[in-house]
Amino acid sequence: MHAFDPTLLRGDRASVRFEPGPAEDKLILSMGPQHPSTHGVLRVMLELDGEYILRAEPILGYIHRMHEWMAEQRTYYQFMPNMGRVDYLQAMAWNWAYAGAVERLAGIEVPERAEYIRVIVAELNRISSHLVWWGAYLLDLGAFTPILYAFDDREVILDILQDVTGSRLTYSYFTFGGVYADVPADFAPRCLAFTQRMRSRLPMYRDLVTDNVILRGRCEGIGELSVDQARRYGATGPMLRGSGVASDTRRAEPYGVYDRLDFRIPVYPQGDAMARYLVRTDELETSCDIIDQAVAGLPDGPFAANAEDPEAPQGRSQLRRRGGSGENCRPRALRRQPQTLPGQAARAVLFQPERLLRIGQGRAAGRCRVHPGQP
């Protein structure tokens, strides 16, 4: 039996490139991929000197969960629930991106009432997502109290959205041509009551956290990202606006009724962790402004188009949507000629392949670009 030779352990393509430094008695360690405490599936290659980290190289790409393959095996309607799981903190944005891509491909017109409802629920969900970020971010920085306030405010949103959608987290509320159910009679006053509450809480958020010298000391001048770096790295959302670029998909490529609404795009030029923090906290108030305007303009009428079985032209469609952490929603809907795949022969025979919503092997949603949102 041959003696153990550690030099023969070459590892995978990530670890083989992570060569040890010149110092002796250092340990190369692969941490992850794991979920707990990393707010996502993350792997980091580390060089350690005892308990001290000398180098850290994050290995990205573990977030892929086979959604694209599942889309290829399902009808367009069957794949919609997956959009509630791509980003469970802002499922509404992904609902909208996928539904919008299919609507664009099929030429489906969305009623005006549905467009306003979509804006309201998406912005409520955005605030909910930001509150989770705010509480978790400060928890990571050593402050426990803020997450309790954040989740207290978030519960009000979840109560509203539960009555609208039947869910509190993984929403599947959008459908092709609108939303699958109208909002309750008390929806508008509850939304306005929440925005009033949220605005009343923001001064307390500033006093408790934003102006705290400990937070400032741990965020100012940390993680500086220049405009050039942000663009080369493909940064979007608060990452880009925290570097001084006033980029917002709701303005750059308006969708829904955002082009009719007046709202401010928070921008800070410092490019550090504090600037990105301020962008996100300012966006809480921006979303409240959007909700108030959308509620005031909510018209009567149908909440969905009659799009049970529209004709599907050949081609592809791509739609950008503003997510909770930036422009992270780009589902593409692509119709291909019918083909028989393993396990799908029966489906191809039973359903008419020229119909959009019943094509079993059509690619309902394709690649979704996801950019890191945490500073």
N, C-alpha and C positions, 0 to 999 in steps of 0.2 A: 504494500500500500504506500502510495507516494505521500510525502509530507505536504502539509497545507502551505500553499504559496499565495499570500494575499495579493501579489502583483498580478495574478492571473484574473482577478475579479475586475472586470472592466465596467460593469454597471450598464446603465441605459444611456441613451444619447444625451441626456441632461447631465448625468453625473460624470461621464467620461471627459466632458469638456471643462469640468470644474477641478482644475489641477490644484494640488496643495501648494501653499506659499513656500517661501524659502526657509522659514523658521522650522525648527524641529519640534517634535512632540505636540503637534497640532492634530485635531480630529476633524475629518470631513464627515458631516452627518446630513442625511436626507430627512427633513422633517415633513411629513405628510406623504401623499395628499390626504388631507383630512378636513372635516368641516368644523368640529368644535372650536370655538373661540376665534376663528378666522373669518367669520361672516361670509363664508363662501368656501368652495372647494379650492384649496391652495396647497402648493408644495414649495418648499424653500430649501435650497442647498446651502448648507452652513459650513463655515470653517471656524472651529472653536479652539480657544485656549482656556481650558478648564471650563468655567462658567461664562466666560466672556466671548461674545460673538465678534470675530474679526472681519468676516465677510458674509454677506447674505445675497443670494441670487434667486429671486422668485421665478418659478417655472409655471407659466400660464398655460391654459388650454384644457384644464380638467373640468370646466363647466359644461362642456358638451354632453347632452343627455339624450341623444338620439332622436330629438324632436323631428329633424328633417326626415329620417327614415320612417318614423311613425306617420308623418304627413303623406309619404308616398303610398302607404298602405290603407289610407282611410279616405272617405269622401270629404268634401270641403266642410260640410256641417259636422261630421264626426270629429274633425281635428280641432274645432273651436275650443273645447275645454282645455287643450294643451296650452293655449295662450294664457290661461290663468296660472300656469306653473312655470313659465319661462322666467318671470320676475314676480314672485309672489307678493312683493311689497307694493308694486304698482301694476297689477294685472290689467287694469282698465286701459292703460296705454298700449299694451300688447294686444288686447281685444281689438282696439281701434285700428292698430296697424294692420293686422291680418284681415279684418273685415273690410277695411278700406282698400287693400290690395285686390281682394276678390271683387269688390264693387267696381273698382276701376277696370278690371279685366272684363267684367260682364256688362258694364255700362248701366249699373243700377243707380238710380237717383234716390238719395236719402231725403225723407221729408224734413222740413225745417224744424219741427218740434223735436224730432229725434236728434238733430244736430245740436240743439241747445242742451238737451238732456245729456248727450255724450260729453259736452264740454263740462257741465256741472259735476257729473260723477267722476270724470277724469281728474278734475282739479281737487275734489274732495279726496280722491285716492292719492294724489300727489302730496297733499298736506299730510295725510296719514303716513306715507313713505318717509317724508322729511322728518316727521316726529320720531319715527323709529331711528333714523340716522342720528338725530340730535341727541336722543337719550343714550344710544349705544356708543356714539363717539365720545361723549363726556364720561361715560362709564369706563371706557378704555383709558381715558386720561386721568382717572382716579376719583371722579365725582359720582356718587351714587344717587343723590337726591333728584337730579334733573330727569332721569328716566321715569321716575314715578309721576312727575307732572306731565311728561310727554305722553305716557300711556293713559293718563286720566283724560287728556284732551282727545287722544286718538279713539278712545272708547265711544265718544259722542259720534264721531264719523262712522265708526263701525256699526253703531245702532241705526244710523240713517241708511247706510248702504245695505244693511241686512234686510231692512223693510223693502228696499227697492229690488234687490237681486236675489235674496234668499241665502246669501253667503256673507261671511265676514272676512274672507282672505282671498281664496282662489276664485275670483269672479269669472263668470262666463255669461255676461249680461248683453254684450253686443251680438247682433246677428246681421246677416247680409241684408242691408237696406234699412237699418235702424237699430232698435233695441227690442228684446223679446217681450217686454211688458212695459206698460205705462207706469209712471211714478205715482205714488199714493197722493191723496188729496192734500195731506199736510206736508208734502215734501218741500215746497217753496218756503213756508215759514220756518221749518226746522233748519233749512240751509242758512237762512238769514240769521237765525238765532245763533247758529254755530259760528258764523263769521264774526258776529258781534262779540261772542265769547272769546274767540281766538285773538281778536285785536286787543281785547282787554287783558289778555294774558301776556302779550308780547313785551310790555314794559317790565313785567316781573321776570321774564326770561332774560332780558337785558341786564337787569339789576343783579340777578342771581348768578348769571353765567358770563354773558358777553363782556361785561365790564370788570369781570373778576381778574385780578392781577395774576393769579395762578394760571388761568386759561391763556391769558395774553403771553405769559412767559413761555408757555409750552407750545404755542402756535405761531407767534410772530417770528418771521425770519426762518421758519422751518419749511423744508420741502419746496423751495423756490423753483418756479417753473416759468421760464420766459415765454413770450409769445411764439418765438421761433421753435422752441422745444415743444410747446403744446401742439403746434400745427404739425410738426414732424412726427410726433407720437400719435396723432389722430385723436387728440383730446377733444371732448365735447362737453356741453353742459356747464356746470359750475367749475369744472376743471379749466375750461377755456375762458369763461367769464371772469374767473378769479385771476386770470392773467391779463385782463384788460380788454378782451375782445367781446363786443356786444353781439354775440351770436345766439339766436334762439330760433329753433325750427318753426315755432308758431308764428314768427314774423318772417323768417327767410323763405319758408315754403308754407304759407298759410293753408290750413285744412279746417274742416268744420266751419264754424262761424268766428274763428279767432280774428279774421281780418276786419270784423265789425266791432271788436272790443278794444278798449283803450287800457293798456297796462304797461307798467315800467319793466324794463329788463335790468336787473341788478348787475352791476359791473364794478369790479375793484381791480386796480392796476398792480397791486403789490406782488401778486403771483405766489404768495406763500399760503400755508395752511390756514392762517387767520383770514385771509381774503376769501378763500373758498368757503370757510365757515360763514362769513358774513353774507356771501351770495346766497347760500342756502337759507339762512334765517330770514333774509329779506324776501325770499321767494314765498315764504309763508304768507306774508301780507299781500304779495302780488296775486297769489292764488285766491285769496279772500276777495280782492277787487274783481277778479274775473268772475267768480261765483256770483257776486252781487249783481253784476251787469247781466250775466246770463239768466239769472232768475227773473230779473226785471223784464227781460226781453223774451221770456219763454212763451211761445205762441200756442194757441190751440191747434188741433189737427191730429192726423195719424202719427203714431209713434214708430211705424215701420212701413216700408214699401211692400208691395205684393211681389216678393221675389222667391217664390217657392221653387221654381224650376226654370231659371232664365237660360237663354241661349249663351253658350260660351264660345267666343271667337278664339282662334289660335293666337298664340303670342305669350308675352310675359308682362307682368306688372310689378312695379316696386314702389313702395310708399314709405316715407319717413314720418315718424311720429316722435314727439318729445316725451321721453320717459322721465322717471323720477330722478335719475342721475345723469341725464343728458340725452343726446340723440342716440338712443340705444335700441330703437325699434325700426327695423327695415325688412319686415317679411316680404317675400316675393311670391306671387301666385303665378303658376306656370301651367298651361294646359298642353298636354302632349297627346299624340295619337294613341288610341287604345292599344294595349298589348296585354298578353296573358302572362302573368307572373305566377310563381309557385303559390298555390293556395288561393288564387283569385279567379280561376276559370269560371266558377259558378257566378261570381259577382259580375264578370264581364258579359255573361249570357243573360242574366236576369235584368240588368239595368241598361238603359240606352246610353252608349258611350258618348253620344254627341251632346248630352246634357251636362251642364257645369256641375251641379250639386250631386250628381249620381255617378260620376266617373270614379271607379274604384281605385285605379292606379294613377290618377292625375296627381301631380305634386301640388298639394294644397298650400304649403308654405315652405320656403327654402331657407337660405342662409340668413341668420340674424346677427348683425354686428353688435357686439357687446363691449362697451368701454368701461374700464374700472371707474367707479364713482367716488370712492373714498379718497380723501386727501392723504 
